[in-house]
């Protein structure tokens, strides 16, 4: 087929593990960008970067990190635009979708997308009472334009009782999955262990993974000094690992530019279609805690626009911060969670390959693209997630050009037609337990339990349990379907 010279292609990806630490985030991105250019086979590509978009950083603050990256890769003369994002793990795929649109429309020719975290180094220095001597931009440098905003993660129903982090919320989704499936606590733990063991097996064979070790299912779910319980049913090894120093970058350009630079067409990976969607910001308003209409519809529409079925997808990377995120996404998309011929990750996931906060999916996209180059004509699907299964982005990729060209779709109108639950911000009375998680301290003792409960059908309230006897029941029994008495302040006790 004759290709429009404006057709966007992903020509290179780079990934960096700085195991010795000490390298600041922009320099990790620069190293990753050079690796991406090497994969593309064109050193000149970096000099022609006109757009640098950086995924939001947590380990260091810059006023405009894209400007620094552009200068350090030698693109200062070509650089026209920089951008930055708020927090959210779906950001890298959203940026790919937007960059492909811009290249197609002629607003950009060579785009560098990337992110990095030196979180492990930063935490070591913080523990020693020190700050790193990393680059500081003064106020003469303007703040970078925000390309992708923050994901909302503080609904009033959550804030008032202290649900303020993913490690509290994803266990609620996991417990809801178990209850919906009718599994015992012990059987469900084995299922989680097998799923995460399969992810660790992929990481063990991934030279870019932070932890290249295969774990057995029992090792992952058994509480031990090195695997303390964080929030039931998730011990530490079922949580994402953000204690990493990692960077990743993607280089995209137009087909016309790729030809001008002599980039081998064998390196070209074509974004086929990108879709985006979101579930309700408040978890209490979700139609069900073990479902995600936004994932189901976003993935379905991406495949439909690409003219593909799931059987056509050879490589998959499902966003993998916690087991419930993977299992819910797989169920909504229609992917089996135990197919050894098509694992649900190409990297090994955020626990093992590494979870550099917002930037994991940049690593995933780079890895999937490499696999596609190694298997010409195959297709890959990447799913990316922000918040509490809140915002989602999907990308389909192949070395085969899309017949109708790249297209990007916001499918929110379809998601908005799905049923939701009435969020009860303030409620006093009896409610039935839908899900719960017990939060543990470093001493291994339960500190509190968060409960999702239904006062009536179609309603949901979130509450916190602190009574010692009730905590023991939530920690040691299956309390699904039990009644709790909820107070106006959001406290709860078993009835």
N, C-alpha and C positions, 0 to 999 in steps of 0.2 A: 504494500500500500504506500501511497505518497504521503509523507508526513508533513504537516504544517510546521514550518520552522519555529513557530512559537510554542510547539508542544513541550510541556515541562517534563524533564527527566531528572531522576535522582542518580547522580554519577559516582558518588563516593560517600562512605561513612567511616568515621574514626572513633575508637573507644580507648580510653586511657584508665589504667589502674595505677595510682601512685601509692604503692604499698609502703614506701619509706616515708611518705608524708611530707609536709612542709611546703608544698607547692600551692600557690593561691589559685582560686577558681578561674580567673581569666587565663592564666598560663596553662591550666589543664585544658581549657577550651582551645587555646592556640595549638597545643600539641595534638589534640583530637582533630582539629581542622587540617593540620599537615598530614595526618594519617589518612583523612578522607581524600585529600588531593592525591596522595600516593595511590590509593585504591582506584581513583579515577585515571591515574597515569598522566597527570598534567600539573606540573609545578606552576605553570602560568595561570592556572585557574584561580588561585588565591589572589593574585594581583588584580583580577577583574571582578572581585566580589563587590557588588554595589549595594547589597542589603545584608545586614547582620541582625538577626533576631535572637535574643537570649531568653532562655527559660528562667523564670524567677528563682533567685538564689536565696538560701537561708544562712549559709556559713560566712558570708561577707556581703556588705552593702557597697555597691558602686552607684554613682549617679547615672552613668551610661556605660555599662560593661561592653556593649556592642561596639562602641567607639574605640575602646581600648583593644578589643580583639582585632578590629579592622586595622588599626595602626600596627599591631604586632605581627600580623600576617602579611604586611606589605600592601594593603589594599587602600591606603589613605587617599590615593589619587582617584580611585574609582568609586569610593564609598559615597552613596547618596542618602541612604536611609538606615537608621538603627531603630530597634524596638525591644521591648521588654515585656514580661508577663507578670501577672499576679500569681498566686498560688493555685496549684491544681495539676494533677497528674495527666489530665487529658491534653494539656497545653501543647506538647510536642506534635501530636497528630493534628491538632487544630492549626498549628503553624504550618505544617506541611500542606494542609488543604488550602490555606490562605496564600502561601507562597506559590503553589501551583497555579492558583487563580491569577495571581499578579504576573507571573511569567507568561501565561497564556494571553493576558490582556496587554502585555507590553510595558507594564509598570516596573518590571525588574528583568534582568538578564541572568545574573548569577547571585544566588541567595545562599548564605551560610546560616544554618540553624544550629543552635547548640546550647549546652548548659553544663554545669559542673558543680560539685560540692566538695569542699575540703573539711567536711564535718568531723571526721575522725581526728584530724589534726587540731581543729578548733576546740573540740571537747577536751583533748589532752592538755592543751594550753590553758583552757579555762580552769581545769582541775588544779593546775599549778599556779593559778592566779595571774596568768600572763595573757597578753593580747599579741596576735601576730603582727609583724611589720609588713603589711601588704599594701597594695596601691590605694591611695586615697585621692579622689578627684575633688578639686575645690569647687566653689559655687560658680566659677566662670564656666563650668561645664553644665549644660542644661540637663534636666532629668529626661531620661529616655521616654519616648512615646510608648504608651501601654497598648500592646497589640491584642492581648487576651487578658480580660479582667480576672480578679480573684473569684474563686468559687465560694458561694455562701456556706458557712459552716457554723452558724450560731443562731439557730432559731430560738425564740423565747422559751419554748417548751423544753429545750435542751439546756440552755444557759442557766435557768433558774434552779436546776438540780445538779449542775456540774458535769454534764456530758459534754466534754470539750475536746475530744481527740478520737482519732480513728480506732485506737486500741480499745476504746469503750464501746464503739458502735458496731464494728464488724462482728464481734462475738454475739451481739443481739441478733444479727442476721443469721449467724451460724446456728444458734439455738432454735430460731424459727424454722430453719431448713430441717433440722432434726425432728422437730415436733410435727411438721407437715408431712414428713416421710414416714412417721411412725416408728422411728428407730430408737433403740435403747441408747443411753448415754455411752455405754461401753462400745457398742457396735458402731456408733457414729464416730467415736474417737478413732477407731481403726480405719474407717473410710477416709477421715481427714489425713491420717498418717500415710496411707497408701498414696493419696493424691500428692502430698508434699514430698514424699519419697521419690515419686516419678519426676517431680520438678528438680530435685537435687541430682538425680541421675543425669539429666540434661546439662545441669551446671557443671557436673564433674567432667563432661566432655567439651565444655566451652572454654577456650583459652582466655576469653575476655571476662569470665565470671570472677567475682571477688572471692567466693568460696567454692573451690573445685573439689568437692567431696560428696560422695553418695551416702545418704543416711537411710537407715532402715525405718520402717513405719513405727515400730515400737520405740526406737530411740527418739523420734520426733515428738511423740505424744506423752512420754514418760517424764514426770517432773523429777528434776535432779538439781544439784547445786549449779550446774552449768545450763540448766534449762528450766528456770523457775517459772511458776505460773504468773502470768501477767494479768489476764482477765479471762475467766473460764468461758469456753473450753480451750483457750489458747495459751499454752506455754510459750516461752520466748522464741523457740524455733518455728513456731507457726505465725510469727509476726514478721513484717518486712524489716530489713536490716539497713538502717540509714547511717550506721557508723562506718562510713566508707569515704575514701578520697577518689572520686571518679569523675571523668569528663567524657562527653560524647558530642559529636558534631556530624551534620549532614550537609552535603553540597548539592544544590539543585541548580539547573540552568535550562535554557531553551535548547531544543535540538539544533537550531541554527548556530548557537554559540558552541555547543559541543562539537559540531562539525568544523567550525572555524579553528578551534583549538586542537583538532585532531584527536579528540577523545574517542577511543575505540568503542564502537556501538555495542560490543560485548559487555561493556560496563553499564549500559543504560538500563535503568529500571524505571518503568513508567507508572506513576500514580494513575490508577484507573478511575477511581471515584472516591470521594470523601463525604461522610455524613456526620452530622452532629445533632445531639438531642440531650434533654435532661429530665430527670425525675424531680419530684417535689423537693424544694430546699429543705423543708422540715421532715425529718424521718418519721415523726408521728403522723404525718399526713399521707404516707405511702399507702397504696391500696393493700399491699401485703408486704411484710418484712423480708420475705424470701423470694421476692420477684422484682423485676425491673422492666417495665414496659419500654423505657427509653432504650435499653440494650436490645430488646427483641425487635423493636421497630427500626432502630438505627442500623443494625446489622442486616436485617431483612431488606431494607430499602437499598443499602449499598450493594448487596448481591444482585438485587433485581435490576438496578441501573446498569451494573456491569454485565448483565446477561449471564450470570453464573449461578450454579447451585453449590451447596456445601461440598458435594463430591468433587467439584472442580478445584477446591482449595487444598493445596498440598502442604502449605506451611502456615501455622497459626501461632500468634502470640497474644494470649488473653491477659489483660492487666491483672497482676497477681500480688497485691499487697497483703491479702489474707486469703485463706482457703474459701471463705464464703464468697468473696468477690469473684473467684474463678468459677466455683460451682454454680452460682446464680447466673453468671454470664453464659456458661456452657449450656445450661438448661434453656435459657431464653433463646440462644442462637440455634440450639439443636445439635450441639457437639457432645459426643460421649466423653466422659472424664477419664476413661481408662483404656483408650485406644493406643497401644504401643507404636502403631504405625504412624500415628499423627498426634504427637504430644501437644498439649495445650500451651506449650512455651517453646520458644527457640533459644532463649537465653538461659533459663533456669529460674527465672522469677526474682522478685524483689528480696526474698529471704536469702537466696544463694548467689545469684548473679550480682545482686546489690541493689539497694533502694535509695539512690541519691535524690531523695525528696521528690521534687516535681519532674525530674529529668529522666526517670527510668525509661519512658517510651522512646526517647531518642536512641537509647541503646537497643531497644527492641526493633525499631525500624531499621537501624543500621545492620543488625544481625539478620533480620528477615531478608533485606536487600541482598546481602552477601549470599545467603542460601539460594535466592532466586538466580543470581548470576551463575552459581554453580550448577543450577538445574534449569537451563534455558527453556522458556515456554511454560513454566509452572506459575502458579498464582499463590499469593500470600495475603493473609488477613491479619491486621493489627487492630486490637481494641485498646482504648485508653480511657482512664477513669479519673475523675476529680472528686474530692470530698468523700462523702459517705455513699458511694454508688450514686452520686448526684449528677454530675455532668459527664457526658460520654462523647467520644469521637472515634470514628472508624475509618480505616484506610485499606483499600485493596490495591495490590501492587503486582506487576508482572514485567518480565522482559519483553513481552508481546505488547505492542501499542494498543491502546483502547480504540475500538472501531469508530466510535463517535467522539473521541477526544475526552480529555479529563473533564469531570463535572463535580461540583460541590453542592451538597443539599442540606439545608436545615429542615429536619422532619418533625419539628416540634408541634406543628398543628395536629399531626397524627397522635402524638403522645398525649397531648392535652385532652383528647377525646376519651382517654382511659379513665376508669373509676379511681377515685381516691378515698381516703378516710378522713373523717372530721377530727382535726387536731384539737384536743382539749388542753388548753394552756393552764387553766385553773379549774380544778375539780376536787370535790370532797365527796367521798362515798365508796361504795364497793365496786370492784372491777375484777375481771377474770384475767389471770396471767397468760399473756401471749408469748412472751420471751423474757429472758433475763441473762445477766452476766454478773459474776462476783469478781470484784477487783481486789487483787492481793498486794500487800506491801512486800518490800525486799526481805522481810523476815519470814515470808511464807504464810502469813496469817491474813485472813480476809478482812478487808477494811470497810467495804460497803458493797451493796448490790444495786445495780440499775435494773429497773423493771419496766417492760412495756405491757400495758394491760388494757382491756376493753371494758369500759363501763356498760356499754350496750353495743349491739351489732352496728358496725359502721363508724365507731368512735374509738379513739385511742388516747391514753394518757401515759406519760412517762413519769416515773417516780423513783425515789432512792430509799433503800432500806439500810438502817444502821443498827438496829437492835441485834444484840449478840446471838440470842436464840434463833431469831429469824434468819440471820446470816448463816448459821450452822445448817439450817434446813435448806436454804438456797444453795449452799455449797455441797451438801451431801445427798440431796434427794432430787427426784424429778418432780418439780412443783408445777409443771404445765397444767393449766386449767384450774389451779387453786384460786381462791378468792383472796384479794388483799383489800385492806381499808386504806384509802388514800386521803391525806390531809390537804388542806388548802395550800400549805407551803410546799407540797410536792413530796412529803415524807410518806412512807407506806409501811404497814405491818401485815403479816399474814392473819387472815380471819380465823 
